[in-house]
Amino acid sequence: MSDTGLGPPAKKPSLFLRQVIEWIVVIAVALIVALLVRLFLLQQFYISGPSMETTMFSDDRVLVSKLAYEVGEIDRGDVVVFDRATMNGNQIEHDDLIKRVIGLGGESIEIRDCVIYIDGTKLEEPYLPSRDKSLTNLSDRCGVVNMDAITIEDDEVFLVGDNRPQSFDSRMFGAIKKDFVIGQAFVIIWPPNSWSRL
């Protein structure tokens, strides 16, 4: 008999080993998909502080669409998460904040006796907490009672928290560039009994 050079037949991987490999592949694909979704589509943020009460409360979780403003425009009334960069010594610190869009590019915004006026017209704000609207002391009601009219640049938005007396927002630090908006918060997902669209 001639030597064919063939050795013993190769052993097939055991069923257990194949299942382990399949699970590793499934988990890896799931992690990659989750990472891509978080980077480009959706991200969860938690609320820290009272600035958006009573629309949402501290420790609520909201889902933010990062794609919303890739395919559409920022609208007045949208609740958005944005990146606010501040200088602390020689370091730049970044905070993700959540506020409501009040003024859009090209508009004039003014506050008179706690009432916001856009291009001279009173802004109706049904989302404001009734507990604040009933206060007679204007400082207690809105924090910033009066603000001289300013014009918002075309590439900016003016953002204010719903809880006016306790919100650090564009009334203090000015309008922000639209490029700093991370996405639109569109639903409260936690706790379950607070689930609601924004």
Kinemage of the C-alpha trace (Angstrom):
@kinemage 1
@onewidth
@group {chain A} dominant
@subgroup {mainchain}
@vectorlist {calphas} color= white
{ca met a 1} P 0.000 0.000 0.000
{ca ser a 2} L 1.243 3.434 -0.872
{ca asp a 3} L 1.447 6.194 1.706
{ca thr a 4} L -1.318 8.685 0.958
{ca gly a 5} L -0.140 11.180 3.594
{ca leu a 6} L -3.510 11.215 5.291
{ca gly a 7} L -3.596 11.210 9.060
{ca pro a 8} L -6.402 10.259 11.378
{ca pro a 9} L -9.691 12.110 10.810
{ca ala a 10} L -9.902 15.483 12.574
{ca lys a 11} L -12.070 15.548 15.656
{ca lys a 12} L -15.201 17.647 15.332
{ca pro a 13} L -15.691 20.272 18.046
{ca ser a 14} L -17.893 19.040 20.814
{ca leu a 15} L -21.481 20.235 21.009
{ca phe a 16} L -20.668 22.150 24.213
{ca leu a 17} L -17.760 23.996 22.585
{ca arg a 18} L -19.906 24.949 19.585
{ca gln a 19} L -22.611 26.320 21.901
{ca val a 20} L -20.028 28.368 23.818
{ca ile a 21} L -18.715 29.839 20.549
{ca glu a 22} L -22.248 30.632 19.372
{ca trp a 23} L -23.028 32.431 22.654
{ca ile a 24} L -19.797 34.433 22.445
{ca val a 25} L -20.703 35.534 18.913
{ca val a 26} L -24.279 36.438 19.935
{ca ile a 27} L -23.069 38.459 22.941
{ca ala a 28} L -20.406 40.221 20.874
{ca val a 29} L -22.939 41.183 18.189
{ca ala a 30} L -25.415 42.370 20.841
{ca leu a 31} L -22.747 44.527 22.486
{ca ile a 32} L -21.736 46.055 19.149
{ca val a 33} L -25.370 46.802 18.263
{ca ala a 34} L -25.985 48.324 21.727
{ca leu a 35} L -22.865 50.494 21.368
{ca leu a 36} L -23.914 51.699 17.908
{ca val a 37} L -27.442 52.464 19.139
{ca arg a 38} L -26.021 54.440 22.083
{ca leu a 39} L -23.571 56.350 19.905
{ca phe a 40} L -25.908 57.233 17.057
{ca leu a 41} L -29.571 56.586 17.911
{ca leu a 42} L -30.755 56.441 21.522
{ca gln a 43} L -29.294 57.078 24.941
{ca gln a 44} L -30.701 57.009 28.444
{ca phe a 45} L -30.046 59.987 30.740
{ca tyr a 46} L -30.988 60.419 34.369
{ca ile a 47} L -32.291 63.663 35.804
{ca ser a 48} L -30.179 65.309 38.473
{ca gly a 49} L -31.686 68.271 40.282
{ca pro a 50} L -35.037 70.049 40.335
{ca ser a 51} L -34.741 72.349 37.286
{ca met a 52} L -37.356 70.508 35.179
{ca glu a 53} L -39.986 69.892 37.879
{ca thr a 54} L -42.834 69.139 37.624
{ca thr a 55} L -42.372 67.763 34.109
{ca met a 56} L -39.748 65.388 35.468
{ca phe a 57} L -38.041 64.863 38.794
{ca ser a 58} L -34.573 64.091 40.090
{ca asp a 59} L -33.571 60.449 39.435
{ca asp a 60} L -36.130 60.035 36.636
{ca arg a 61} L -34.688 58.364 33.544
{ca val a 62} L -35.399 59.733 30.076
{ca leu a 63} L -34.737 58.315 26.633
{ca val a 64} L -33.050 60.713 24.220
{ca ser a 65} L -33.137 60.447 20.435
{ca lys a 66} L -29.767 61.436 18.980
{ca leu a 67} L -31.165 61.114 15.486
{ca ala a 68} L -34.043 63.578 15.979
{ca tyr a 69} L -32.138 66.618 14.794
{ca glu a 70} L -30.215 64.806 12.085
{ca val a 71} L -33.501 64.374 10.215
{ca gly a 72} L -35.533 67.264 11.640
{ca glu a 73} L -35.290 70.728 13.141
{ca ile a 74} L -35.249 71.832 16.761
{ca asp a 75} L -38.698 73.189 17.670
{ca arg a 76} L -39.912 75.442 20.438
{ca gly a 77} L -41.151 73.350 23.338
{ca asp a 78} L -38.752 70.447 22.696
{ca val a 79} L -37.009 69.066 25.777
{ca val a 80} L -33.351 68.612 24.877
{ca val a 81} L -30.134 67.322 26.402
{ca phe a 82} L -27.101 69.437 25.619
{ca asp a 83} L -23.430 69.588 26.459
{ca arg a 84} L -22.395 72.728 28.303
{ca ala a 85} L -18.643 73.211 28.479
{ca thr a 86} L -17.262 75.447 31.250
{ca met a 87} L -13.757 76.476 32.212
{ca asn a 88} L -12.544 75.507 35.674
{ca gly a 89} L -9.026 76.872 35.946
{ca asn a 90} L -7.187 75.410 32.972
{ca gln a 91} L -9.580 72.500 32.558
{ca ile a 92} L -12.720 72.301 30.464
{ca glu a 93} L -15.545 70.575 32.309
{ca his a 94} L -18.555 69.141 30.501
{ca asp a 95} L -22.052 68.839 31.924
{ca asp a 96} L -25.002 67.185 30.230
{ca leu a 97} L -27.989 69.392 31.052
{ca ile a 98} L -31.665 69.037 30.161
{ca lys a 99} L -33.894 72.044 29.449
{ca arg a 100} L -36.782 73.154 27.269
{ca val a 101} L -36.302 75.042 23.994
{ca ile a 102} L -37.915 78.466 24.376
{ca gly a 103} L -36.275 80.669 21.730
{ca leu a 104} L -35.072 79.854 18.219
{ca gly a 105} L -32.472 81.404 15.955
{ca gly a 106} L -33.304 84.856 14.642
{ca glu a 107} L -35.926 85.556 17.320
{ca ser a 108} L -35.962 88.282 19.943
{ca ile a 109} L -36.605 87.088 23.500
{ca glu a 110} L -37.489 89.191 26.519
{ca ile a 111} L -38.815 88.588 30.033
{ca arg a 112} L -41.198 91.063 31.671
{ca asp a 113} L -42.629 90.311 35.119
{ca cys a 114} L -41.833 86.594 34.706
{ca val a 115} L -43.591 86.413 31.328
{ca ile a 116} L -41.522 85.454 28.263
{ca tyr a 117} L -42.118 87.365 25.051
{ca ile a 118} L -40.931 86.110 21.663
{ca asp a 119} L -40.709 88.887 19.064
{ca gly a 120} L -42.997 90.940 21.300
{ca thr a 121} L -45.679 88.231 21.641
{ca lys a 122} L -46.423 86.570 24.973
{ca leu a 123} L -45.363 82.903 25.030
{ca glu a 124} L -48.023 80.510 26.322
{ca glu a 125} L -46.372 77.916 28.594
{ca pro a 126} L -48.836 75.257 29.771
{ca tyr a 127} L -45.988 73.049 31.063
{ca leu a 128} L -45.040 75.445 33.891
{ca pro a 129} L -45.806 74.095 37.383
{ca ser a 130} L -49.103 75.440 38.721
{ca arg a 131} L -47.459 75.695 42.155
{ca asp a 132} L -45.185 78.443 40.768
{ca lys a 133} L -47.778 80.268 38.682
{ca ser a 134} L -49.880 80.880 41.777
{ca leu a 135} L -47.089 82.633 43.727
{ca thr a 136} L -47.569 86.377 44.143
{ca asn a 137} L -43.889 87.191 44.789
{ca leu a 138} L -42.391 87.335 41.287
{ca ser a 139} L -38.860 86.403 42.425
{ca asp a 140} L -40.233 83.256 44.041
{ca arg a 141} L -42.288 82.516 40.942
{ca cys a 142} L -39.595 82.649 38.280
{ca gly a 143} L -36.187 83.615 39.668
{ca val a 144} L -35.408 86.000 36.807
{ca val a 145} L -38.238 88.531 36.865
{ca asn a 146} L -37.060 90.735 33.982
{ca met a 147} L -34.572 90.293 31.152
{ca asp a 148} L -33.863 92.859 28.465
{ca ala a 149} L -34.624 91.796 24.914
{ca ile a 150} L -31.833 89.928 23.143
{ca thr a 151} L -31.671 88.516 19.630
{ca ile a 152} L -30.792 84.831 19.330
{ca glu a 153} L -28.192 84.054 16.662
{ca asp a 154} L -29.307 81.891 13.731
{ca asp a 155} L -27.234 78.912 14.919
{ca glu a 156} L -28.368 79.125 18.551
{ca val a 157} L -31.280 78.187 20.797
{ca phe a 158} L -32.437 79.660 24.101
{ca leu a 159} L -33.105 77.015 26.767
{ca val a 160} L -34.954 77.356 30.065
{ca gly a 161} L -35.942 74.887 32.783
{ca asp a 162} L -39.613 74.387 33.606
{ca asn a 163} L -38.909 74.995 37.298
{ca arg a 164} L -37.988 78.653 36.754
{ca pro a 165} L -37.010 79.538 40.352
{ca gln a 166} L -34.496 76.676 40.538
{ca ser a 167} L -33.098 76.425 37.015
{ca phe a 168} L -29.641 77.489 35.829
{ca asp a 169} L -30.215 78.081 32.131
{ca ser a 170} L -29.929 80.475 29.182
{ca arg a 171} L -31.263 83.312 31.317
{ca met a 172} L -27.885 83.147 33.095
{ca phe a 173} L -25.415 81.714 30.575
{ca gly a 174} L -27.051 82.833 27.321
{ca ala a 175} L -28.200 80.993 24.221
{ca ile a 176} L -26.178 77.924 23.170
{ca lys a 177} L -25.010 76.727 19.776
{ca lys a 178} L -27.325 74.143 18.221
{ca asp a 179} L -24.259 71.941 17.680
{ca phe a 180} L -24.099 71.411 21.460
{ca val a 181} L -27.540 69.752 21.511
{ca ile a 182} L -27.080 66.001 21.969
{ca gly a 183} L -30.665 65.034 21.214
{ca gln a 184} L -34.346 65.284 22.048
{ca ala a 185} L -35.728 63.734 25.226
{ca phe a 186} L -39.012 62.159 24.189
{ca val a 187} L -40.122 59.804 26.949
{ca ile a 188} L -39.674 59.246 30.689
{ca ile a 189} L -38.886 55.558 31.096
{ca trp a 190} L -38.169 55.279 34.832
{ca pro a 191} L -39.696 54.885 37.340
{ca pro a 192} L -42.419 52.869 35.615
{ca asn a 193} L -45.263 54.805 37.262
{ca ser a 194} L -43.862 58.053 35.777
{ca trp a 195} L -43.806 56.776 32.187
{ca ser a 196} L -44.964 59.525 29.867
{ca arg a 197} L -44.141 61.179 26.572
{ca leu a 198} L -42.478 64.567 26.652
